[in-house]
Amino acid sequence: MENSMEMKMTDHVKNLLLTMMNDYLDWSHSGPDPNNVRHEMYEEYCNKLAVHEGRKYLKIVSDNSVCAFIVNTTKDKKFQYGDVLKPAGWNAPARNFARCNVFDTISVEKSMRWTGPRY
């Protein structure tokens, strides 16, 4: 059972990262590109987007900046497994409320931006 949950979490985290990458692509193509650097910038963003696993959370990092935390335990008293939280700092999330849940694709598409949760 635990292995199955981990596999599902991995797939949904990949979807969240793809949503962030697509949002970056949309954002970066919103104006003129006189130096033709958009593709390089997109590739750099995608290559620097990473997931770090901790005891309770998965940390989404882009180029040494924390974008989001994902609850990676079923034993949290306030949040559900897969809830996405804004960062309060490098090592801790803001635990006021969840921004979305990785298992709810619609909420991920509405809430996630290339910089992290939008609100």
Stockholm file with secondary structure:
# STOCKHOLM 1.0

chainA/1-119         MENSMEMKMTDHVKNLLLTMMNDYLDWSHSGPDPNNVRHEMYEEYCNKLAVHEGRKYLKIVSDNSVCAFIVNTTKDKKFQYGDVLKPAGWNAPARNFARCNVFDTISVEKSMRWTGPRY
#=GR chainA/1-119 SS CHHHHHHHHHHHHHHHHHHHHHHHHHHHTSSCCTTCCHHHHHHHHHHHEEEEECSSEEEEEETTEEEEEEECCSCCSSSCTTEEECBSSSSCBCCSCCSEETTCHHHHHHHEETTEECC
#=GC SS_cons         CHHHHHHHHHHHHHHHHHHHHHHHHHHHTSSCCTTCCHHHHHHHHHHHEEEEECSSEEEEEETTEEEEEEECCSCCSSSCTTEEECBSSSSCBCCSCCSEETTCHHHHHHHEETTEECC
//
